[in-house]
Amino acid sequence: MSKIGRRPIQLGDVKVDVKGSQVHYKGRLNSGVYELPDELVLVVDGNAVKLEPAQKKQSRDFNRIWGLHRALLANAITGAHEGFTKDIVITGLGYKAALAGSKVTFTLGYSHKIDFALPKGVTMEVDKTGQRLQLKSFDKQMLGQVCSHIKSLRKTEPYKGTGIKLSTDVVLRKAGKTKS
């Protein structure tokens, strides 16, 4: 049984204010409101907050709700304080990305270039070769969605390894033709 919900959430420089079931947070990168379910209560303890059950007797699925909301609230607070980053690597001869404002133009070996508009709240840095991208955001879910969409523009192929992947992804390479 997971005990994620019991762990405290470190605040850092984030200011937290509890008003009923709403948690108002404000950090240097973002501010917002997180709505807690009726089964949970937020307790502020110094420079950390902790989610605790509102009642002594819980339902059977209570631990799942507890862990889920603890993780979502921790991601919101971490995003408001530090933010999240993901690195993308483009591999292939002539494959590259060019950034102009909030629009990215990908050259990925197709007969045309692909324009991609970054959503509000996501920023990107491209190195001088155009093959290493670093995406930053305060919203972990939106950052993962944008990275997933960029990866889908040219999936990494298993023979040469060309395409788009996260820096943490592992590509299982297949053996090519052999002489017999």
C-alpha positions as CSV (number, residue, x, y, z in Angstrom):
1,M,0.0,0.0,0.0
2,S,1.4,3.4,-1.0
3,K,1.8,6.0,1.7
4,I,2.3,9.0,-0.7
5,G,-0.5,11.0,1.0
6,R,1.2,11.0,4.4
7,R,4.4,12.8,3.2
8,P,4.7,16.5,3.9
9,I,5.1,19.0,1.0
10,Q,7.9,21.5,1.4
11,L,6.9,25.0,0.6
12,G,10.2,26.8,-0.1
13,D,9.4,30.4,-1.0
14,V,5.7,29.7,-1.8
15,K,3.1,31.5,0.4
16,V,0.1,29.2,1.1
17,D,-3.3,30.4,2.4
18,V,-6.1,28.0,3.3
19,K,-9.7,29.1,2.9
20,G,-12.1,26.2,3.5
21,S,-11.4,23.6,0.9
22,Q,-9.4,26.0,-1.3
23,V,-5.6,26.3,-1.1
24,H,-4.3,29.6,-2.5
25,Y,-0.6,29.5,-3.3
26,K,1.7,32.2,-4.7
27,G,5.3,31.7,-5.8
28,R,7.8,33.5,-7.9
29,L,6.7,31.7,-11.1
30,N,3.0,31.2,-10.7
31,S,0.1,31.6,-8.4
32,G,-3.3,29.8,-8.3
33,V,-6.0,28.0,-6.3
34,Y,-6.1,24.3,-5.7
35,E,-9.5,22.8,-4.7
36,L,-9.3,19.9,-2.2
37,P,-12.0,17.3,-2.0
38,D,-14.2,17.2,1.1
39,E,-12.4,14.1,2.5
40,L,-9.1,16.0,3.0
41,V,-7.9,18.9,5.1
42,L,-4.7,20.9,4.7
43,V,-2.6,21.5,7.8
44,V,0.2,24.1,7.7
45,D,3.2,23.1,9.8
46,G,6.1,25.7,9.6
47,N,7.7,25.5,6.1
48,A,5.7,22.5,5.1
49,V,2.1,21.5,4.5
50,K,0.4,18.1,5.1
51,L,-2.8,16.6,3.9
52,E,-4.8,14.8,6.5
53,P,-8.1,13.0,6.5
54,A,-11.2,15.1,7.5
55,Q,-12.9,12.1,9.2
56,K,-11.6,9.1,11.2
57,K,-13.4,6.6,9.1
58,Q,-12.5,6.6,5.4
59,S,-13.9,4.8,2.4
60,R,-12.1,2.0,0.7
61,D,-10.6,4.2,-2.0
62,F,-9.5,6.9,0.3
63,N,-5.7,6.2,0.0
64,R,-5.9,6.7,-3.8
65,I,-7.6,10.0,-3.5
66,W,-5.2,11.1,-0.7
67,G,-2.1,10.2,-2.7
68,L,-3.4,11.7,-6.0
69,H,-4.3,15.1,-4.4
70,R,-1.0,15.2,-2.5
71,A,0.9,14.6,-5.7
72,L,-1.1,17.2,-7.7
73,L,-0.7,19.8,-4.9
74,A,3.0,19.1,-4.6
75,N,3.4,19.6,-8.4
76,A,1.5,22.9,-8.3
77,I,3.6,24.2,-5.4
78,T,6.9,23.0,-6.9
79,G,5.9,24.6,-10.3
80,A,5.2,27.9,-8.5
81,H,8.6,27.8,-6.8
82,E,11.1,26.2,-9.1
83,G,9.3,25.2,-12.3
84,F,9.9,22.1,-14.4
85,T,12.3,21.4,-17.3
86,K,12.6,18.7,-20.0
87,D,15.3,18.3,-22.5
88,I,14.6,17.1,-26.1
89,V,17.2,15.8,-28.5
90,I,16.8,15.8,-32.3
91,T,19.0,13.3,-34.0
92,G,19.5,13.1,-37.8
93,L,21.3,14.8,-40.7
94,G,19.6,18.1,-41.4
95,Y,17.1,17.7,-38.6
96,K,16.8,20.8,-36.5
97,A,14.5,23.3,-34.8
98,A,14.5,27.1,-35.1
99,L,12.7,29.3,-32.5
100,A,11.1,32.7,-33.4
101,G,9.2,34.2,-30.6
102,S,6.7,31.6,-29.4
103,K,6.7,29.7,-32.8
104,V,9.1,26.8,-33.5
105,T,9.9,25.7,-37.0
106,F,11.0,22.1,-37.3
107,T,13.0,20.7,-40.3
108,L,12.6,16.9,-40.0
109,G,13.4,15.4,-43.4
110,Y,9.9,15.9,-44.8
111,S,9.1,17.8,-48.0
112,H,7.9,20.7,-45.8
113,K,8.8,22.5,-42.6
114,I,6.5,22.0,-39.6
115,D,5.4,25.1,-37.6
116,F,4.6,24.5,-33.9
117,A,3.1,27.2,-31.7
118,L,4.2,27.0,-28.0
119,P,1.3,27.3,-25.6
120,K,1.2,30.2,-23.1
121,G,3.2,29.2,-20.0
122,V,5.8,27.1,-21.9
123,T,9.2,28.5,-22.9
124,M,11.8,26.9,-25.0
125,E,15.6,27.4,-25.5
126,V,17.3,26.0,-28.6
127,D,21.1,25.6,-28.8
128,K,23.1,26.9,-31.7
129,T,23.0,23.5,-33.6
130,G,19.2,23.4,-33.3
131,Q,19.2,19.8,-32.1
132,R,19.0,20.3,-28.3
133,L,15.8,21.9,-27.0
134,Q,15.1,22.7,-23.4
135,L,11.4,23.3,-22.5
136,K,10.4,25.0,-19.2
137,S,7.1,25.5,-17.5
138,F,5.4,25.9,-14.2
139,D,2.7,23.3,-15.2
140,K,4.1,19.7,-15.2
141,Q,1.1,18.3,-17.1
142,M,1.2,20.9,-19.9
143,L,5.0,20.5,-20.2
144,G,4.6,16.7,-20.7
145,Q,1.8,17.2,-23.2
146,V,3.9,19.6,-25.3
147,C,6.9,17.3,-25.2
148,S,4.8,14.4,-26.2
149,H,3.4,16.4,-29.2
150,I,6.8,17.5,-30.3
151,K,8.1,13.8,-30.1
152,S,5.2,12.7,-32.3
153,L,6.3,15.0,-35.1
154,R,9.1,12.5,-35.9
155,K,9.3,9.3,-33.9
156,T,12.7,7.8,-33.3
157,E,13.2,5.0,-35.6
158,P,15.0,1.8,-34.3
159,Y,17.6,1.2,-37.1
160,K,19.6,4.5,-37.2
161,G,18.1,6.1,-34.1
162,T,17.1,9.3,-36.0
163,G,14.1,11.3,-34.8
164,I,13.0,13.2,-31.8
165,K,13.3,11.9,-28.2
166,L,13.6,13.1,-24.6
167,S,17.1,13.1,-23.2
168,T,16.0,10.4,-20.7
169,D,14.4,8.1,-23.3
170,V,16.2,4.9,-24.3
171,V,16.0,3.8,-27.9
172,L,16.3,0.0,-28.4
173,R,18.3,-0.4,-31.6
174,K,17.6,-3.2,-34.0
175,A,20.2,-5.0,-36.0
176,G,20.2,-4.2,-39.7
177,K,20.9,-6.6,-42.5
178,T,23.8,-9.0,-42.2
179,K,25.8,-10.8,-44.8
180,S,25.4,-14.6,-44.5
